[in-house]
Amino acid sequence: MLQVPDAAAVKGTWLILDLWAGVSGLLVAAVTLGMHCYAITAEADGEAAACAATCFPNAVAVNRVEDIHAVDLVPFLERRSIRGIVAGGGSPCQGNSALNVGRQGGPQ
């Protein structure tokens, strides 16, 4: 994995919400940047989720984006010193994306 040793690591601890995660490209980017983070991944495709779980076994995985609720994050945020929350999603997997003509991965 490409890492940039000359660049300063991103400071602080982050919460990453990798929505419609696929194989968790957002987490790959975070690790590449040297981010210390906690992660929640949401991916309905079993094969992609299994790949992500192999690479990021400590990430909390849920099947659907709809299973992530802000109120559920409050106790975690109260116990940890988090610099920020990074949320990202792979739009082709969303059910309402024109790039997803087969409607795979989104709400059925």
C-alpha positions in Angstrom: 0.0 0.0 0.0 1.3 3.4 -0.9 2.3 5.5 2.0 3.9 9.0 1.9 6.6 9.1 4.5 7.5 12.8 3.9 3.9 13.9 4.6 2.9 14.6 8.2 0.4 12.2 9.6 -3.1 13.4 10.0 -3.5 14.4 13.7 -6.0 13.1 16.1 -8.4 10.1 16.2 -11.2 10.0 13.7 -14.5 8.1 13.2 -14.9 6.9 9.7 -18.3 6.0 8.3 -17.7 4.0 5.1 -21.2 3.9 3.6 -21.9 1.6 0.6 -18.3 0.5 1.4 -17.6 -2.0 -1.2 -14.1 -3.3 -0.3 -13.6 -0.2 2.0 -11.6 2.1 -0.2 -12.2 4.9 2.3 -10.4 3.0 5.0 -7.6 2.2 2.6 -7.2 5.9 2.0 -7.3 6.7 5.7 -4.6 4.2 6.5 -2.5 5.5 3.6 -2.8 9.0 5.1 -1.6 7.6 8.4 -4.9 8.3 10.2 -5.7 6.8 13.5 -9.3 5.8 13.3 -12.3 3.8 14.4 -14.5 2.6 11.6 -18.0 1.5 10.7 -18.6 0.0 7.3 -21.9 -0.6 5.6 -22.0 -3.0 2.7 -24.9 -5.4 1.6 -22.8 -7.4 -0.9 -21.4 -10.4 1.0 -18.3 -10.8 -1.2 -17.2 -7.2 -0.8 -18.0 -7.2 2.9 -15.9 -10.4 3.4 -13.0 -8.8 1.6 -13.2 -5.6 3.8 -13.5 -7.8 6.9 -10.4 -9.6 6.0 -8.4 -6.4 5.5 -10.0 -4.5 8.4 -11.1 -7.0 11.0 -11.6 -4.4 13.8 -14.0 -2.3 11.8 -17.6 -2.6 12.9 -19.6 -3.9 9.9 -23.3 -3.6 9.3 -25.2 -4.9 6.3 -27.1 -1.8 5.4 -26.5 2.0 5.6 -30.0 2.3 7.1 -28.7 0.3 10.2 -26.4 3.3 11.2 -28.2 5.8 13.4 -26.6 9.0 14.8 -28.1 8.3 18.2 -26.2 5.0 18.4 -22.9 6.9 18.0 -23.5 9.2 21.0 -22.2 6.8 23.7 -19.1 6.0 21.7 -18.4 9.7 21.1 -18.9 10.5 24.8 -16.2 7.9 25.7 -13.6 8.8 23.1 -11.8 12.0 22.1 -12.6 12.2 18.4 -11.2 15.0 16.2 -13.8 14.5 13.6 -16.1 12.2 11.6 -15.4 11.3 8.0 -18.3 9.9 6.1 -18.1 8.7 2.5 -20.0 6.4 0.2 -19.6 4.7 -3.1 -22.4 6.2 -5.1 -22.7 3.6 -7.9 -23.9 1.1 -5.3 -26.8 3.4 -4.1 -30.2 2.3 -5.3 -30.9 5.8 -6.6 -27.7 6.3 -8.7 -28.0 6.5 -12.4 -24.6 4.6 -12.5 -26.4 1.6 -10.8 -28.7 0.6 -13.6 -29.1 -2.9 -12.2 -30.0 -1.5 -8.8 -27.4 -3.7 -7.1 -26.4 -2.9 -3.5 -29.1 -0.3 -2.8 -32.5 -0.7 -1.1 -34.5 -3.4 -2.9 
